[in-house]
Amino acid sequence: MTKTQTTPAAAVDPTVAAGSAQFLTPVVLGLQALAVNGKQAHWNVRGANFIAIHELLDSVVDHAQDWADEAAERVVALGLPIDARLSTIASKTSSEVKAGFTQWEPMIRDVISDIDAVIADLQAAIDGLDEVDLTSQDVAIGIKEGLEKDRWFLFAHLAE
């Protein structure tokens, strides 16, 4: 039997890996928090627009989970681990989403506030990764594009 040893991408510069992890880790944690808090909002939203918001929040949660996975896998592919345990997420992120039933308008505002925090981390990653790793920067750019679209869909419910 042949033993195969797996390693990260060939010849990964440790500085590139560390820099990518520095910028993508807050994105992963923020997206994981958005997924958890988005589900909280999904379960507890109330009001006339309930079904539309309820279903839209499920989409936001699914996207956040997928994007967190994409960003985390980029860091792991470069050879570094990600710590996205619930205790780590709770200690490094915050949320505007309230516990309990909440009318749809304030709930949307709270979720948008949480999205804005992740978008700020994404912009910091995009700016910082420009000099570190363009592939990791592309990951951040793609996530930001999608998250801004989700934000737009939510905001459209508030716009007059």
Secondary structure, 3 states (H helix, E strand, C coil): CCCCCCCCCCCCCHHHHHHHHHHHHHHHHHHHHHHHHHHHHHHHEECCCHHHHHHHHHHHHHHHHHHHHHHHHHHHHCCCCCCCCHHHHHHHCCCCCCCCCEEHHHHHHHHHHHHHHHHHHHHHHHHHHCCCCHHHHHHHHHHHHHHHHHHHHHHCCCCC
